[in-house]
Structures are given as C-alpha cells and as structure tokens.
C-alpha cells in the first residue's frame, strides 16, 4: 500500500504537469472493464477485473487485472462496468499487449441502488498511456468512495 500511495502522489504531480501537454496525446482506442463485485473495507479495497481493448482495424485484446483503492471506500457493490478512452503520447509506439502495466491516480463513486463513478489514471508500459481522465462507470449496491487508485493490467 505504501507503494500505491507514493505512486498516486507522483501521478498527481505528473498529471497536473501533463495537462499542458494534453494536445500532444492521441486516442488509441477504448478499454471496457468488468469489475467483480466486492466490499469496501473503510480504508481500501481490492477487486479483480477483466478488460477488453478495442482499436479500429485490430482484433480485440483481453486483459485481466486488479484495481486497488486506498482512502475512503465504504459499502458493497455488484459487478461494475467501467469504460475508458485510451490515450498515448503521439510518439508512443503501440503493439499487442502494450496496455499491460500499472496505472495510478484517483477515483470517486457513489451508489444507492444504482450509482456512477469516475477514475483518473495514468501509466501502463513505459508510463506512456492515459486512461481518459474521467471514465464512465456504472454499478449497483450501496457504496461511497473517494480514494487513490492503482490499476494493474496483465
């Protein structure tokens, strides 16, 4: 967890500095993830996920992964669906499996029956990818979360 906090703080600094460079990023594709149901343990959680990455003109890639949160995370959620636009620096080369790696940032969500959330993450292979600053997330359950997040894809 100490590594997650340090990485999240570093990502926050990088993201604020990188906002000025956003014009040099290009959209690579769309990453859709199904996150397993789970319980928030007040100060954190860990949930497994399966993701599908789609790019125009290429076969869909499948990634397994895990999303961990450190911060306020209280409640129970059913299966959660998250969709991110994936961006890379204009000079980043993309190949099969390039999204594998660790992403860090922040997340917030609220659920009473049906809920929404957002995730702000950057990382991947050679730290060259950004998952759209605000993802679209839909879930069911009873939950409130504001936390640093770490996502690992493999």
N, C-alpha and C positions, 0 to 999 in steps of 0.2 A: 504494500500500500504506500510506503514511503516513496517508492519509485513513481507510482501513479501521481502522487501529489506534486513531486518535483517536475515530472513531465508535463503535467497540466499547467503548472505555473510558467514553465518555459514556453509552452504552446500559446498561452495567453499573451505573453510578450511578443512572440513571433507573429501571432495573428494580428495584433494591433499594429505592428510594424509592417506586416504584409498587406494590410488593407490598401495602402497607397499603390501597391504593385498589382492589384486585382485586375487591371486592364490587360496584363500580360498572360493571364490564365485562359485556357481553352477548355471547353466542355468535352469530356472524353466519353461519357455515357451515363447510364442510370443504374444505381445499386439498390436493389429491393431486398429487404431482410425480414425474416420471420423470427421473432424473439420468443423463446419459451416462456411459459407462464412462470411466475415466481413471487417471492415475498421480499419486501424491502426490510432490512434489519436496522432501522432507525438511522444508522450512520453509514450504511452502504448496502450494496447488493452485487450479485454476480449471476448472469444469465447466459445460457448458450443460445446460439443463433445459426441459421442457415441463410445464405445470401445468394442472389443471382445478379450477375453483372451483364448488362446488355449494351452493346455498341452497334451502331449502324454498320451493316455489311459483315458482321462477325458472329460466330457461334456464341451462345450464352455461356458464361463461365459460372461455375458454382464454387462458393467459398463456405467453409464452416468458420465459426468464430465464437467470441465471447465478449460481452460488454459488462464492464465493472463500473460501479459508481461509488464515490466517496463523498459524503455530505449528507444532507437530509434526504432520506429515502424511506418513507413510511407507507405501508399498505401492501395490498395484494393486487396483482394484475393477471389477466388472462393472456393468451397469446397476443403479442404486439406486432404490428406491421410498421416498418419504417422504410421510407423511400428517400434516397439522396441523389442529387445531381452530383456527378464526379467531375472535378476539375483538375488539371495539371498545369504546371508551368509550360509555356509554349515550347521550351527546349527539352522537356522531359520525354524520353522515348518510352512508349508503351508496348508491352509484349504480354503474352499469355501469363497469367499469374502475378502481374505487376502490382495488383492491389493488396497482395499479401503483406502483412506487417502490422505495426501498432499505430493507432491514431489516438490523439488525446485532445481534450477540450472540455466543454461544459454541456450540461443538459438541464432541462426543466420540463416538468409534466404535471398534469393534474387530472384525476379521474374520479368521477362519481357516477358509476354505472358505465358511461362511455366517456372517454377522455382524449385529449390531444397532448402533444409534447413537441419539443424541439431539441436538436442536438447540433453542436458546433464543434467539428473535429477536423484535425489536420494530421498527416503522417503518411504511412504506407512505405513502400520500398523507396529508399533514399529520401524519405520525407518529402517526396515530390507530388503528393496528391492531397487535395482538399475535398472533403465531403461537404457539399453545399452548406454554407453557414447555418441555415435553418432547414432541417429536414421536416418532412411531413410524417407524423406518427399518429396512428390510431390504435386504441386499446380499450379493453373493458376491465372493470374491477373497482377498487376503492384505493386510491393512491395519491400521494403528494411527494414530489421530488425536486430538489434543486441541488445539483452536485457537480463535482469534477467527474469526467467520464474518461474511460480508457476502453478502446475497442481493438481487439486483435482479430485479424483475418488470416486464415491459413488454408 
